[in-house]
Amino acid sequence: MIETPTLLSWGTEDPVLVPEILEGPEQWVPNLTLRLIPGVGHWVQQEAPEVVNAMLGAWLRGEVVPEGTRSKAGERAFQ
């Protein structure tokens, strides 16, 4: 059991750790903030650094962590 508040950012196109394995993580990490980043693979911090940095900054400030999304033009944006 992980009691520490935890932020987990996960790429929906990860070929190694597919998002389907994320079922039920809250049973092991009750204070979990999970954010999926569409169109990003295994190395989220390298593939979408501005998205990950915005998420991490918000989480560290105690703010609502934005969802990672991509616009139609392929640019990253937030909801």
Stockholm file with secondary structure:
# STOCKHOLM 1.0

chainA/1-79         MIETPTLLSWGTEDPVLVPEILEGPEQWVPNLTLRLIPGVGHWVQQEAPEVVNAMLGAWLRGEVVPEGTRSKAGERAFQ
#=GR chainA/1-79 SS CCCSCEEEEEETTCSSSCGGGGSSGGGTCTTEEEEEETTCCSCHHHHSHHHHHHHHHHHHHTCCCCCEEECTTSCEEEC
#=GC SS_cons        CCCSCEEEEEETTCSSSCGGGGSSGGGTCTTEEEEEETTCCSCHHHHSHHHHHHHHHHHHHTCCCCCEEECTTSCEEEC
//
